[in-house]
Amino acid sequence: MGKEEKELQNFFTQSENSIDGLYWDSKWKSNQTGWDVGKATPAITTYMAQYDNKNSAILIPGCGNAYEAEFLVKSGFTNISLIDVAPNVVDKLKEKFASASQVKVFCGDFFDHQGNYDLIIEQTFFCAIPPNRRNDYAEKMASLLNINGKIIGLLFNKIFENQGPPFGGSSNEYKVIFEPYFTIKIMDECYNSILPRANSEVFINLIKK
Ligand SMILES: C[S@@+](CC[C@H](N)C(=O)[O-])C[C@H]1O[C@@H](n2cnc3c(N)ncnc32)[C@H](O)[C@@H]1O
């Protein structure tokens, strides 16, 4: 098992029902954030670099340190919303983006969030959701998107040895979850993953039905 995988797996051993806001906040408070890669990942920055409409309403749920939002601000995007359930990271985000009027920061549960977005960016959030809530995740994502809105980002395409989070899976399982709500434009092995995640992710581009 590589260092990155060990770090990832150091954030669990909980029953699925106890993976709540308190759980995540305690991870942030005690700096047990093995999932945090310290930058926006190339798969997402490459996609967003060719995304034309800089005024699209963009949501990043379970955003953590929201490196993607820093990239989006630098790239001229004007309407970025972030939500995370953990006050310990949200407080930091509010400071980080205090002078960026393009960025709204919400502290709360994604499943209670209300809004209308053109694009939702998925980066290591789906794998944080207990598998018994994956259908709720897909339904909620669809409900937050405008017509033709899309989710783009990365999902793990591997089974983790230990109980999650992170919760892994395969594209075959994911297709069954998303197909009721989304047209699956892309769900393919990611060619530009960061090295520690090479050959273990799919890039997704899912269009709301
Ligand atoms: C594995 S971390 C990923 C963070 C960030 N996206 C990254 O890649 O570094 C999952 C994040 O989702 C947040 N989270 C978990 N469940 C959530 C929920 N129901 N609503 C909002 N945020 C949630 C956690 O606090 C945590 O910051």
The ligand as a Tripos MOL2 file, in Angstrom:
@<TRIPOS>MOLECULE
LIG
   27    29     1     0     0
SMALL
NO_CHARGES

@<TRIPOS>ATOM
      1 C1        -12.4320   13.5920    1.5850 C.3       1 LIG1
      2 S1        -12.7050   15.2470    1.9750 S.3       1 LIG1
      3 C2        -12.3520   16.0630    0.4280 C.3       1 LIG1
      4 C3        -12.1090   17.5340    0.5620 C.3       1 LIG1
      5 C4        -11.7010   18.2120   -0.7480 C.3       1 LIG1
      6 N1        -12.7230   18.0850   -1.7530 N.3       1 LIG1
      7 C5        -10.3990   17.6490   -1.2490 C.2       1 LIG1
      8 O1        -10.4080   16.9180   -2.2450 O.co2     1 LIG1
      9 O2         -9.3630   17.9270   -0.6310 O.co2     1 LIG1
     10 C6        -14.4600   15.3130    2.0670 C.3       1 LIG1
     11 C7        -14.9600   16.6770    2.4630 C.3       1 LIG1
     12 O3        -16.3820   16.6640    2.4250 O.3       1 LIG1
     13 C8        -16.8880   17.2870    3.5910 C.3       1 LIG1
     14 N2        -18.2030   16.6750    3.8000 N.ar      1 LIG1
     15 C9        -18.4700   15.3870    4.1380 C.ar      1 LIG1
     16 N3        -19.7930   15.1750    4.1690 N.ar      1 LIG1
     17 C10       -20.3780   16.3600    3.8300 C.ar      1 LIG1
     18 C11       -21.7130   16.7820    3.6520 C.ar      1 LIG1
     19 N4        -22.7390   15.9310    3.8500 N.pl3     1 LIG1
     20 N5        -21.9630   18.0490    3.2910 N.ar      1 LIG1
     21 C12       -20.9300   18.9200    3.0670 C.ar      1 LIG1
     22 N6        -19.6360   18.5670    3.2200 N.ar      1 LIG1
     23 C13       -19.3640   17.3130    3.5950 C.ar      1 LIG1
     24 C14       -15.8510   17.0130    4.6670 C.3       1 LIG1
     25 O4        -15.8720   17.9330    5.7150 O.3       1 LIG1
     26 C15       -14.5640   17.0840    3.8620 C.3       1 LIG1
     27 O5        -14.0540   18.3900    3.8330 O.3       1 LIG1
@<TRIPOS>BOND
     1     1     2 1
     2     2     3 1
     3     2    10 1
     4     3     4 1
     5     4     5 1
     6     5     6 1
     7     5     7 1
     8     7     8 2
     9     7     9 1
    10    10    11 1
    11    11    12 1
    12    11    26 1
    13    12    13 1
    14    13    14 1
    15    13    24 1
    16    14    15 ar
    17    14    23 ar
    18    15    16 ar
    19    16    17 ar
    20    17    18 ar
    21    17    23 ar
    22    18    19 1
    23    18    20 ar
    24    20    21 ar
    25    21    22 ar
    26    22    23 ar
    27    24    25 1
    28    24    26 1
    29    26    27 1
@<TRIPOS>SUBSTRUCTURE
     1 LIG1         1 GROUP 0 **** ****
